[in-house]
Amino acid sequence: MKIVLIIGLVMILGFFQLLLKGGNGSGSGGPIGIILIVGALAAVSAIWKYNPDKNNQKNDTTDLDKS
């Protein structure tokens, strides 16, 4: 599932980069394009690190409970 999300993200990034470049294939689309690339890299990192199994901890007791 992670790979499918990353491929979709790359396709969306490519679409926006193409719009920013105006159809010619040179450059990165200016400062907005660079911001999109950095954001996409951060999103890929977040998608790859996400692990839902570690987030479902049902243990709500803490060390401070004095019962």
N, C-alpha and C positions, 0 to 999 in steps of 0.2 A: 504494500500500500504506500509505503514511503517513496518508493521509486516512481510510482504513478503520480504522486503529488509533486515530486520534484520535476518530472518531465512536463507536467501541466504548468508549473511555475516558469520553467524555461520557455515554453511556448508563448505564454502571456508576456513575459519579458521581451522576447523577440518581436512580438507584435507591436508593443509600445516603442521599442527601439526603432523599428521600421517607420512608425509614424513620426517620431522625433527627427529622424534623418531626412525625411521628405522623399524617400524612395531611392536616393543614391546610397551606395554601400560603403561610404567612408566615414570615419569618425565614430564617436560614441554617443552622439546626440546632445552634446553640450553638457552643462552642469546638471541638468535634470536627468539626463541619461546616466551620468556617473552616479547620481543619487539612487536611481533605480537599480543599477548594477550592485551597488553596495547593499541596498535593501534586500535584493534577491539573494545575495550571498548569506546575509544574516538569516533570511527565511529558510534557506536550504540547511543551514546549521541547526536551526531550531527544529525543523522537521526531522532531521537525522537523529538528534539527541532525544526526541520525545519518546517516552516509554510509559504507556498508561498503566502497566502492571505495578510500577513502583509508586504511583500516585494513589492507589486504592487501599491504603492502609486503614484498617478499621480500629486501630489501637488509639483510643482517645485518653488513656491514662497518662499522667505525667509523674515526674518524680516528686512533685509538691503535694500530691494527694495524701491526706493523713486520715484515711478512713479505717 
